[in-house]
Amino acid sequence: MVEGVWLWLTLFAIGSTTILTRGSFVLGGEGARLPPALQRALRYAPAAALSALIMPDLLLDAGAFDPANPKLAAGIVVALAAVRSRSPWLPFIAGMGVLLLLRKGLGW
């Protein structure tokens, strides 16, 4: 019985926190403005979140750093292709080509 109460209290606390933090922007409307420094910092949030998701998978192979990781090589090729071209497809095609070549062709 006690475990069930703690579960519901935890779910209520999480839900309330979510509603309060997200609802504060909606309820405040135009009157609630973020400081300019915070607005500038929030522009980098999507790139930081994407990096936090991708980098561990690129750098670690079976939980340890391996410089011969084919995903790391493909990631480097993707970064170079993205910097050199404005095409959204070229980095994708080049990275997948290198990854497939290293995995299937060379057996890495």
C-alpha positions in Angstrom: 0.0 0.0 0.0 2.8 2.4 0.9 4.6 1.8 -2.3 1.5 2.7 -4.3 1.2 6.0 -2.5 4.8 6.9 -3.1 4.4 6.0 -6.8 1.4 8.3 -7.2 3.1 11.1 -5.2 6.1 10.8 -7.5 4.0 10.8 -10.6 2.1 13.9 -9.4 5.3 15.7 -8.6 6.8 15.0 -12.0 3.6 16.0 -13.8 3.2 19.2 -11.7 6.8 20.2 -12.5 6.3 19.6 -16.2 3.1 21.6 -16.3 4.5 24.5 -14.2 7.7 24.8 -16.2 6.0 24.6 -19.6 2.9 26.4 -18.6 4.8 29.4 -17.3 5.7 30.4 -20.9 2.1 29.9 -22.2 0.4 31.7 -19.3 2.9 34.6 -19.2 2.4 35.4 -22.9 4.3 38.4 -24.2 4.7 39.8 -20.7 7.1 37.1 -19.7 10.3 37.6 -21.7 13.5 35.8 -21.3 16.7 37.9 -20.8 18.6 38.4 -24.1 21.6 36.5 -22.8 19.4 33.4 -22.1 17.7 33.7 -25.5 21.1 33.7 -27.2 22.3 30.7 -25.1 19.1 28.7 -26.0 19.9 28.9 -29.7 22.6 26.3 -29.1 20.3 23.9 -27.2 19.3 21.7 -30.2 22.9 21.3 -31.3 24.0 20.4 -27.8 21.2 17.9 -27.4 22.0 16.3 -30.7 25.7 16.1 -29.8 24.9 14.5 -26.5 22.9 11.8 -28.2 25.4 11.1 -31.1 28.9 11.5 -29.6 28.8 8.5 -27.2 27.7 6.2 -30.1 30.5 7.6 -32.3 33.3 7.5 -29.8 32.5 4.3 -27.9 32.5 0.7 -29.2 31.3 -1.9 -26.7 31.6 0.6 -23.9 35.3 1.6 -24.6 37.0 4.1 -26.8 38.3 2.5 -30.0 40.1 4.6 -32.6 39.5 1.9 -35.2 35.7 2.3 -34.7 34.0 2.4 -38.2 31.3 4.7 -36.8 34.0 7.2 -35.8 35.5 7.1 -39.2 32.1 7.6 -40.8 31.4 10.5 -38.5 34.6 12.2 -39.4 33.7 11.8 -43.1 30.2 13.2 -42.4 31.6 16.2 -40.6 34.1 17.0 -43.4 31.4 16.6 -46.1 29.0 18.9 -44.2 31.7 21.6 -43.8 32.8 21.4 -47.5 29.4 21.2 -49.1 26.0 22.9 -48.6 24.1 19.8 -49.7 22.1 18.0 -47.0 22.4 14.7 -48.8 26.1 14.5 -49.5 27.2 14.0 -45.8 24.6 11.3 -45.4 25.6 9.4 -48.5 29.3 9.8 -47.8 29.0 8.7 -44.2 26.9 5.7 -45.0 29.2 4.8 -47.9 32.2 4.8 -45.6 30.4 2.9 -42.8 29.2 0.2 -45.2 32.6 -0.1 -46.9 34.4 -0.5 -43.5 31.8 -2.9 -42.0 30.9 -5.0 -45.0 33.9 -4.5 -47.3 36.7 -4.7 -44.8 34.9 -6.5 -42.0 35.6 -4.0 -39.2 
